[in-house]
Amino acid sequence: MMFGMRGSVSAAPQARERMRQAARRDLERMFPEWAKVETPDFWSGLACLTNNLVPFVGAVPNTSGLYAAFGYHGNGVAMATYAGQLIAHEMLGEATNLAYPAFLKTAPTLFPFGSMRRHLLALSYTWFSLKDRIF
């Protein structure tokens, strides 16, 4: 079984441990009968967000032969496989039967207040966490 949650805003060991504890707490809350089942493996990473909240998959604008795929917003396991297939076909100039929405090819813009993004992201996480509890 794979169980997950959103990424952290920090890669520090303390933040990783808090994420592990939070994931375990959520697992036990949702599946109380699994409370004694060991979970020896844990993965954590930073969520890659884009300013327009849409992943980017395609040729990097104003650059020849450079492609990128990022901004999966915490859905990287599934989205990276899909994006990899799309970008491989594009790089090889091959047609694909996969849906390739045009909005994925739109390069994201820079975040306003970029140097403050981690602090602002932490505030956003707090806000949405409170909102989830209220509604």
N, C-alpha and C positions, 0 to 999 in steps of 0.2 A: 504494500500500500504506500502511496505517496501522499503526503499531506503538506500543505504549504500555506504561506501567507505573504503579504507584501514585504518588500525589502526594507532595509534600514536606511537611515541617512548618515550612518557612520560605519566604517569598517574596523573600528577599534575592537580589541578582544572583549571588552566589557559589553559593548553593544551587541556583539555576536552572541554572547552568553545570554543577554536579556532576550534576544530573538529566539534562541533555542528554548528558553523557559516559557516564553509566551506561546510558541508553537505547541509545546508539550501540554501546557495548560488548556489551550483550545482543543487539542486532540482529546484530552481526557474529559472535557466538558461536553464535546459532541459525541464521543464514543466512550461512555463511562465503563462499559464492560472491557475495554482495552487498557484500563488504568495500570494494570500490572504487566502489560506487554512491553518489553524493552524496545527502545528506539536507538540502536547504536550509531546510526548514521544521521548526520545533519548537514545541511548546506545553507549558507546564507551569503547574500551579496547585495550590492547597491542596486536599486531599481534605476533603470535608465529611462528618463522621461524627456519628452520633447515639449517645446513651447506650445505647439498646436494639439498636443495630446494624441498624436497619430504617429505610428511607426514610419520610418523612412526606409525604403528599399529601392535602390536604383543607382544610376550613374551620379557621381558627385558633380554638381553644377560647376561649369567653368574649368573642368579638369578633364584631360584626355586619358581614357583607359583606367580610371579609378572608380570603383564601386563601393557602396557601403550599405549595411543593413543594421539598424539600431532603433532604440526607442520603443522597446516592447512593453514598457510599463508594468513589469512584473510578470508578464506572460511569455517569458523567453523560451521555455522548453518547447512549447508548441509552435510559437511564432517564428523562432529561429530556423526550424526545419522548413517551414513553408517559405520563409524569406530566402533561405539558401537555395531552394529549388528555383524560385522566381529569378533571383539574381544570376544563377548559373546559366539559365536559358537566355537571359538578356545578354550576358557577357559573350555567349557563344553565337548570338544572333539567331537562335532557334525559336520556333513557335512553341507555345505550351498550351496545354488544355487547362492549366490552372487559372483560376480567376486572378487577374492582376489589376486591382483597382487603381485608377489614375492617381487618386489621392495619396497612395503610398509612395509615388514618385516625386511628390512635392517636398522639396528640402525644407526642413524646419528653420525658423528664424531663431535668433539668439534670445535667450531669456532676458527680460528687463531685470535690472539689478542683479546681474549674473554672479557677481562676487558675493552676494548675500543668499544665493540660492539654497544652500544647505540649511541655513537658519530659517529661511522662509518655508522650506519644505517641512522642517520639523514643526513649525507652527501650523502648516496645512494638515499634517498628519494628526496633530492634536485636535484641530477643529473638526475634521471628518470623523475622528474617533468619538468625539462628543456628540456629533450629529447622529452617528449610528446608534448611540445609546438612547438618544432622545426619541428618534423616529423609529 
